[in-house]
Structure formats: C-alpha cells, structure tokens
Amino acid sequence: MILFFYLDAAVCRHLTLVGPAHPWTGAKFSSAWGTRVILDTTVVQPDLVAEISADTSIDRGGVYRHPIRYVRLRLDASVEGVPRLGGGPAAVAG
C-alpha cells in the first residue's frame, strides 16, 4: 500500500532516504486521478510504522473516497510486526 502524507519535522527526522538505485527514484506522482498536478515527493525507506485513521465515504458523484488522517508515528512497533493487508485480525497493540 502506498500512502502519501504531508509530514511534520517530528516525523521527518526519523525517515531514511532511498539510494539512487531505488526503482521509484525519479518517478512522478499526481495529486488525484486524472489531474496533471505533479506532487513534490521524496522517496523514503519503508521502515517506520505510522498509525492512521481511515474511513470510507461516497462523494456526491457516487465515487468511493477513502480519507486517511495521520495519527502518530509508532516507534514502539516494527514493520515486521504489522500484519499484511488481509492477513487476519491481529493488530499492533497500543
């Protein structure tokens, strides 16, 4: 799963940039489907766990939207300890 967040300095100091050989280096991402607005992105190693709040809603056009809100960085949890999507009801305690 790929998530994009606008992060504050408290989170950024824990991030590790990827090396130039990473397959997403130089990739461009847009802010929404069908838009030409390109996001200014920095690719980082997926070695941190963030707690998020997610919801499902349907907009006026009948399109499903999945708003996500960053809650906190989980320095007490490891990436290996987080169950894969569809991997069962287990959750990281906290």
Backbone as JSON, one array per atom type, in Angstrom:
{
  "sequence": "MILFFYLDAAVCRHLTLVGPAHPWTGAKFSSAWGTRVILDTTVVQPDLVAEISADTSIDRGGVYRHPIRYVRLRLDASVEGVPRLGGGPAAVAG",
  "N": [[0.85, -1.16, 0.0], [0.56, 2.18, -0.81], [1.09, 5.22, 0.68], [0.59, 8.68, 0.96], [1.69, 11.42, 2.74], [1.59, 14.63, 4.25], [4.15, 15.55, 6.09], [5.29, 16.43, 9.37], [8.13, 18.02, 10.99], [8.83, 16.46, 13.2], [8.3, 13.84, 12.46], [9.76, 13.6, 10.09], [12.49, 13.59, 10.82], [12.97, 10.97, 11.47], [12.98, 9.54, 9.15], [14.46, 7.68, 6.42], [16.21, 8.3, 3.55], [15.93, 6.84, 0.27], [18.34, 5.07, -1.77], [20.03, 5.98, -4.89], [19.56, 3.86, -6.64], [17.03, 2.9, -6.23], [13.88, 1.69, -7.44], [11.8, 3.58, -7.67], [12.96, 6.04, -7.8], [12.98, 9.18, -9.22], [10.41, 8.86, -10.19], [7.15, 10.14, -10.96], [4.35, 11.48, -9.28], [0.87, 12.08, -9.19], [-1.58, 14.33, -7.78], [-4.21, 13.48, -7.74], [-6.51, 11.2, -9.37], [-6.51, 11.59, -12.84], [-5.59, 14.21, -12.84], [-3.21, 16.75, -13.69], [-1.46, 17.82, -11.99], [1.56, 17.62, -10.47], [3.0, 16.04, -7.71], [5.41, 17.13, -5.32], [7.69, 14.95, -4.35], [9.46, 12.84, -2.02], [11.25, 9.96, -1.88], [11.31, 7.45, 0.53], [12.72, 4.98, 2.79], [10.72, 2.14, 3.6], [10.52, 1.71, 6.54], [9.33, 2.44, 8.92], [6.55, 2.61, 11.19], [3.38, 3.97, 10.99], [0.54, 5.2, 12.65], [-2.74, 5.4, 11.49], [-5.92, 6.95, 10.77], [-8.67, 5.82, 9.12], [-11.36, 6.07, 6.77], [-14.36, 5.31, 4.96], [-16.08, 6.85, 2.39], [-18.7, 8.14, 0.29], [-18.76, 10.25, -2.42], [-20.64, 13.05, -3.81], [-20.92, 12.36, -6.46], [-21.09, 9.67, -6.42], [-18.75, 8.31, -6.15], [-16.42, 6.29, -4.5], [-14.5, 7.31, -1.75], [-11.57, 7.39, 0.24], [-10.75, 8.74, 2.89], [-7.83, 9.51, 4.7], [-6.16, 9.98, 7.75], [-3.27, 11.01, 9.33], [-2.18, 9.83, 12.46], [-0.19, 9.19, 14.49], [3.34, 8.55, 14.85], [4.64, 5.33, 15.24], [6.97, 4.39, 17.09], [7.32, 2.33, 18.8], [6.64, 0.04, 17.49], [7.41, -2.45, 15.0], [8.03, -2.77, 11.47], [7.93, -5.4, 10.63], [6.21, -6.49, 12.52], [3.68, -5.68, 11.87], [0.61, -6.74, 10.65], [0.02, -7.98, 7.35], [-2.08, -6.54, 4.82], [-5.21, -7.96, 4.79], [-4.3, -10.08, 6.2], [-5.43, -11.1, 8.5], [-7.03, -10.69, 11.78], [-5.21, -9.62, 13.6], [-3.6, -6.99, 15.38], [-1.42, -4.2, 15.94], [-0.59, -3.57, 19.21], [-1.49, -0.86, 21.37]],
  "CA": [[0.0, 0.0, 0.0], [1.33, 3.42, -0.89], [0.4, 6.32, 1.32], [1.27, 9.96, 0.89], [1.33, 12.29, 3.86], [2.36, 15.85, 4.49], [4.7, 15.23, 7.39], [5.94, 17.49, 10.12], [9.54, 17.81, 11.28], [8.98, 15.39, 14.19], [8.31, 12.57, 11.73], [10.81, 13.64, 9.06], [13.82, 13.28, 11.35], [13.09, 9.52, 11.6], [12.94, 8.93, 7.82], [15.72, 7.38, 5.73], [16.07, 8.42, 2.1], [16.37, 5.68, -0.52], [19.5, 5.3, -2.61], [19.72, 6.29, -6.29], [19.19, 2.66, -7.38], [15.65, 2.51, -5.92], [13.09, 1.74, -8.67], [10.9, 4.73, -7.74], [13.71, 7.29, -7.91], [12.62, 9.89, -10.44], [9.0, 8.66, -10.54], [6.28, 11.3, -10.71], [3.05, 11.12, -8.73], [-0.1, 13.16, -9.27], [-2.34, 14.52, -6.54], [-5.5, 12.8, -7.85], [-6.72, 10.57, -10.67], [-6.91, 12.48, -13.94], [-5.04, 15.55, -12.72], [-1.85, 16.91, -14.21], [-0.68, 18.44, -10.94], [2.57, 16.68, -10.0], [3.4, 16.26, -6.32], [6.83, 17.17, -4.98], [7.81, 13.79, -3.48], [10.74, 12.32, -1.6], [11.08, 8.53, -1.63], [12.0, 7.03, 1.75], [12.67, 3.55, 3.11], [9.5, 1.78, 4.34], [10.97, 1.04, 7.76], [8.65, 3.01, 10.07], [5.12, 2.32, 11.3], [2.56, 5.13, 11.33], [-0.86, 4.91, 12.94], [-3.62, 6.27, 10.71], [-7.35, 6.8, 10.91], [-9.21, 5.76, 7.76], [-12.8, 5.97, 6.67], [-14.87, 5.18, 3.6], [-17.22, 7.72, 2.14], [-19.1, 8.23, -1.11], [-18.99, 11.66, -2.71], [-21.92, 13.34, -4.48], [-20.94, 11.69, -7.76], [-21.17, 8.23, -6.21], [-17.4, 7.75, -6.17], [-15.9, 5.96, -3.18], [-13.3, 8.02, -1.31], [-11.03, 6.79, 1.45], [-9.94, 9.74, 3.59], [-6.87, 8.98, 5.67], [-5.57, 11.02, 8.61], [-2.12, 10.58, 10.13], [-2.41, 9.98, 13.89], [1.1, 9.3, 15.18], [4.41, 7.64, 14.5], [4.7, 4.24, 16.23], [8.35, 3.96, 17.28], [7.27, 1.11, 19.61], [6.25, -1.07, 16.62], [8.3, -2.68, 13.86], [7.35, -3.08, 10.22], [7.72, -6.84, 10.6], [5.14, -6.82, 13.44], [2.4, -5.21, 11.37], [0.04, -7.74, 9.75], [-0.23, -7.6, 5.97], [-3.47, -6.3, 4.48], [-5.89, -9.23, 4.55], [-3.59, -11.11, 6.92], [-6.09, -11.54, 9.72], [-7.49, -9.65, 12.7], [-4.17, -9.17, 14.53], [-3.27, -5.57, 15.29], [-0.34, -3.77, 16.82], [-1.17, -3.04, 20.45], [-1.06, 0.47, 21.73]],
  "C": [[0.9, 1.24, 0.0], [0.5, 4.52, -0.26], [1.24, 7.58, 1.2], [0.77, 10.82, 2.04], [2.15, 13.57, 3.76], [2.85, 15.71, 5.92], [5.35, 16.43, 8.05], [7.38, 17.1, 10.45], [9.77, 16.68, 12.28], [9.03, 14.02, 13.53], [9.51, 12.53, 10.77], [12.18, 13.26, 9.58], [14.04, 11.78, 11.52], [13.15, 8.8, 10.24], [14.33, 8.73, 7.24], [15.47, 7.46, 4.24], [16.53, 7.15, 1.41], [17.6, 6.07, -1.33], [19.09, 5.54, -4.06], [19.3, 5.08, -7.12], [17.75, 2.21, -7.11], [14.79, 2.65, -7.18], [12.13, 2.92, -8.78], [11.62, 6.06, -7.83], [13.39, 7.93, -9.26], [11.17, 9.71, -10.87], [8.2, 9.91, -10.2], [4.92, 10.8, -10.27], [2.13, 12.32, -8.83], [-0.93, 13.21, -7.99], [-3.7, 13.84, -6.57], [-5.6, 12.16, -9.23], [-7.14, 11.62, -11.69], [-6.35, 13.89, -13.85], [-3.63, 15.59, -13.3], [-0.94, 17.58, -13.18], [0.26, 17.37, -10.37], [2.98, 17.05, -8.58], [4.92, 16.31, -6.21], [7.04, 16.06, -3.96], [9.27, 13.48, -3.16], [10.52, 10.86, -1.23], [11.94, 8.13, -0.43], [11.86, 5.53, 1.95], [11.39, 3.25, 3.9], [9.83, 1.04, 5.63], [10.39, 1.64, 9.04], [7.17, 2.63, 10.03], [4.41, 3.61, 11.72], [1.14, 4.66, 11.61], [-1.7, 5.91, 12.16], [-5.07, 6.01, 11.1], [-7.92, 6.84, 9.5], [-10.71, 5.58, 7.79], [-13.16, 5.76, 5.21], [-16.06, 6.1, 3.46], [-17.52, 7.71, 0.64], [-19.4, 9.69, -1.39], [-20.3, 11.83, -3.48], [-22.05, 12.68, -5.84], [-21.02, 10.19, -7.65], [-19.83, 7.53, -6.23], [-16.95, 7.49, -4.73], [-14.61, 6.73, -2.91], [-12.85, 7.38, -0.01], [-10.14, 7.8, 2.16], [-9.07, 9.09, 4.67], [-6.27, 10.14, 6.44], [-4.43, 10.39, 9.4], [-2.42, 10.84, 11.59], [-1.09, 10.17, 14.63], [2.08, 8.29, 14.62], [4.5, 6.6, 15.6], [6.13, 3.71, 16.33], [8.43, 2.7, 18.13], [6.91, -0.12, 18.78], [7.25, -1.21, 15.47], [7.47, -3.01, 12.63], [7.02, -4.57, 10.15], [6.55, -7.27, 11.48], [3.76, -6.39, 12.98], [1.84, -6.25, 10.4], [-0.2, -7.17, 8.35], [-1.73, -7.4, 5.76], [-4.13, -7.63, 4.13], [-5.27, -10.37, 5.31], [-4.22, -11.55, 8.22], [-6.4, -10.39, 10.66], [-6.43, -9.11, 13.65], [-3.9, -7.68, 14.31], [-2.12, -5.27, 16.23], [-0.98, -3.13, 18.03], [-0.7, -1.62, 20.7], [-2.16, 1.39, 21.78]]
}
